[in-house]
Amino acid sequence: MSSTSQKHKEFVAEPMGEKPVMALAGIGDVLGRRLEEKGFDKAYVVLGQFLVLRKDEELFREWLKDTCGANSKQQDTSAVGLALALQCG
């Protein structure tokens, strides 16, 4: 696993609250807009999907690709970031 990104460090530094989906590691403006269009507008909504998928990183990666067209690096960064965020919480 690669080192955590600055974006991830900032994300876990404070409670998730109402953070936008773009606050998640691996999710930029383009993917964020695509997710918002499908109803995944907040970080906690995407975290909820990760939990619905039973924290299965591979299933989450597939979901992210199918839902917003995330590439493999974005999928990995996002899945690992959410898994780590759960460990930090």
C-alpha positions, -999 to +999 in steps of 0.1 A: +000+000+000+013+034-009+017+063+016-014+083+025-020+114+005-022+149+019-059+149+009-065+118+030-046+132+059-068+163+058-099+142+054-093+122+086-080+151+106-115+162+115-150+146+116-166+137+083-197+158+089-210+173+057-178+171+036-184+171-001-177+139-021-147+157-036-130+157-001-124+119-005-089+108-017-090+098-053-121+119-061-115+151-080-139+176-096-148+155-126-155+123-107-171+143-079-196+158-103-204+124-118-211+110-083-232+140-074-253+135-105-260+100-092-270+111-057-236+106-040-230+142-031-214+138+004-184+118+016-206+100+041-229+088+013-200+072-005-187+058+028-222+043+032-219+026-002-185+012+009-202-002+040-231-016+020-205-035+000-192-049+033-160-030+032-149-051+002-123-030-015-125-049-048-163-046-050-160-009-041-135-004-069-158-020-094-187+001-081-166+033-085-156+024-120-192+016-130-207+046-113-184+074-122-157+060-146-129+061-121-096+047-134-076+021-114-054+046-095-085+066-085-103+034-075-074+023-054-068+056-037-104+060-028-109+024-016-077+024+006-086+059+019-120+048+030-107+017+046-081+038+065-107+064+075-127+036+092-096+025+111-089+060+122-125+066+134 
